[in-house]
Amino acid sequence: MARSLKARLFAWHKGTPFNPWWMELRRLRTAVEDLAPSAHGLLLDVGVGDRPYAALFAPHVRRYVGIEYPPSCDNLNPGISARLQRAVGLVDVWGDGHALPFAAGCFDTVMALEVLEHLPDPDRCVSELVRVLAPGGTLLVTVPFCTPLHALPFDFYRFTEAGLVALLERHGLVVERTATRGNAADATGAALAQWLLRAFAARAVHRDGAVSLSRWRAPLVLPVVALVQSFFALASRWTSDSSSSLGYSAVARKPR
């Protein structure tokens, strides 16, 4: 019962400005909501994690298949890949994005959400995404731009919009549209929230880049984090400055 209450409190906190990743998460979800209608048929989610967006794609696809990389999953939740029964319903296949364990052309839609930055060779991964994508199929991608290092040691790159387009076109894809995730106000608010957390509320930094919070300083700092993020979330409505952003998304198609 206590564990259930703790889980509910964590879920509530995650969706509020008290969570230092709140600005990032809300903008990412909006970006994925925008991508979802472009999905169709059999979908492969590369880097599925805890399957946070499955419900968004359910109305648009025939089946949703999620693949995750065990070392990356272990990094975030030590030992999870050794306890596969706990991941039933979340991860369908364990594998490597550099060498997907699927036949060529078997998926109508392939997506990689916040994945390419975590691979030492994103070109090799995109080549694999294209290989398993059916002719005429759709690739959905999101990448970060202004965001702290995370999921270490698996954090290698940041992409500009032009860099993302060049990467996809290099592998023969036709980029149909791109979108900027947030603007300069979002990027500033998110960065300031992270700085406040790490400078004044952190007790220790873990090997994956995450922090443990101080029991007495965090309750003082998190309300300030919430205020800062709320202010910049409002400010983002009145700026069109996209010189910096939280990231980018793209819809691309494999020629028939």
N, C-alpha and C positions, 0 to 999 in steps of 0.2 A: 504493500500500500504506500509506504514511504517512498519507495523507488518510483512508483507510478506518479506520485505527486512531484517528485524531483524532475522526472521526465517532462511533465506538463509545464512546470515552471521554466525549464530550460527552453522548451518550444515557444513559450510565450515571450521569454526574454529575447530569443533569436529574432523575433519579428518586430522588435521595438528599437527606437533610437538609442537605448541603453547598450545595445550590442554594437561594438565598434565597427563591425562589418555591415551594419544595417544599410548604409547608402549603397555599398557594393551589391549586396544581395537583392535589394529592391529594383535596382537598375538592371541587374542581370535577369531577374525574373521577367521584367517587362520586355527585355530583348528576346527571351525565349518564347514568350507569349506571341510575339510578332513573327517568330520563325515557324511556330507550330502549324499554321494552316498550309505551309509549303510542303509538309511531310505527307507521304502517301504509301500505301502498300506495306511491304515488309520493311521495318525500320531497324537499323543497328545503331545503338548508342555506344560509342567507344569512349571508355572512361565513365561508366555509368554511376560510380560511387554508390550513394544510398538511394538512387533512383528518384531524385526529388521532382523531376518534371514529367514523370510517366503519365499522370492524369491529364496534363495539357495536350499530350499527343494522342491519347486514347481515341478521341473522336475522329482522328484523321488517318489512322493507320490500321492495317489488318492485324499486325502482330508487332510487339516491341521486344527486341532482344538486346540485353545489356552485357557488355564485356568489360572486365576490370583487370588491372595488372596487379598481381598479388603483392610484390614488394611495395608498391605505392599504397595499397590498402593497408598493409602492415604498418607502414610509416604513420598513418593517421590513426589506426586502431590496432595496436600491436597484437599479433596472434590471430587476427580475424580470418586470414586465409587458411589457417590450420583448423578452424572451427567452421567449416563450410555450412553446417546445418543452420547456423545462425544467420547466414547470408541467403538462405533459400527465399526466393521471391524478390530479391534485390539484384543479385548477380547471376546471370544465366550461364556465362562462359568465363573462364579465367584464361587470360592470354596477354600477348604483347602487341601494342599498336604498331610496332615495326614489322611484325609478321603475323597478320591476322589469320586465325585458323578456319578460314572459310573459302569456299570455291569462288572463282571469279564470277562477277556479274550476278550475284544471288540476292542482292538487296536493292529495293526500289529507292530507299532513302537511307543515307548514312549521316550521322551527326557526331561532331566532336566539340563539346561545350567546355571551354576553359581547359583544353587538353594539350594543344600543340606546344604551349610554353613549357610543359613538363617533360618533353621528350628531347633527348640530346640530338636527334636527327629528325626534325619535323618534315623535311622533304621526303624522307623514307616513309614516314607515316602517311603523308598525303598520297604518296604513290600507292600504298596499300588501301587507303580509303577509296581511291579511284578504281583500283583493281576489283574490289568486291562490289562496286556499284554497277548496277545494270545500265546498259546504254539508255540514255534519256533520263536516267535517275538523278536524284537531287542530293547535293551535299550541303549540310547546314553546319556552320562553324561560328563559334565565338572565341575571341582572344582578349586578354587584358592589355592595357597600356600603362596607365598610372595606378599601380597597385603594389603593396609591399611584397617582399619575398615571402613565400609560403610553401608548405609541403616540401621543405628541404629534406634531402639534397636534390629533389626532383623539380627544380625550378631553374630553367635555362635561358628563356627568351622573353622579350616584350615586342609587340608588333604595332607598327603604324597601319593606317588603313591601306596606304599604297603598298606597304610590304606584304600585307595579307593578300591583296589582289594579285600581286606578282607571284606569290607562292602558289596560289591556286591555278593561275593561268599557265605557270611553268609546267604543270602536269596535265595540260590539255583541257581544263575545265573552262566553261563559259560562265563568268560571274554575272549574274542577273541583277543583283542589287547588294548594296552594303548599307550599314547603318552605324552611326556613332552612338556609343553607350554613355549617356550622360554628357556633361559639358564641363567647362572650367570650374564652375561653382561646385559641381558634384565631386570632381577630382580634388579640389582644395579641401572641402569638408571632410571627405573620406581620409585624406592624408593627415589632416589636423586631428581627427578622432584617433587615428592610430598612434600619432605622436604623443597625445595626452595619455593614452593607455600605457604605452611603453615607458614614457618618461616618469610618470607619477603613480601609476597603479600596479605596475608589474613587480612581482616578487622574484621570478626566475624566467629565463628563456629556455625553451626546450629545443631538442635537436632538430625538430621540424620547423622551427621559427616561431611557433606559438608561444604564448606566455602564460604563466600562472599568476593569478591576481593576489595582491596583498589583502588580507582579511580586513585590515583597518583603513587602508588608503583607498581601495577600490570603491567602497560605498560613498566616499567623498568625491572621487573623480568621475565615476560613471554618470551622475546627473549632469556634470559639465559636458561630457561626451554627448549625451542625449541632446542637450541644449545646442551645442555646436552643430550637430548633424541636422537637427530640425531647422535651424537658421539657414544653413546652406542648401537644404532641400527646398526651402521656400525661395531662396535666392536663385536657384537654378531655373525657376520658372520665368525669370526676367532677364536672362542672359542667353545670347545665341553664340557666345564665344566657345568654339570647339577646338581651340588651339591645343588644349589638353582635354583628356576624357578618361573615363574608366576603362574603355575598351571598344571593340568593334565586333560586328557580326556580319556574316555574308551568306547569301544563297547562291549556289553555283550549280550548273547542270553539266552532266557528262554527255557529250554529243552522241547522237545515234550513229 
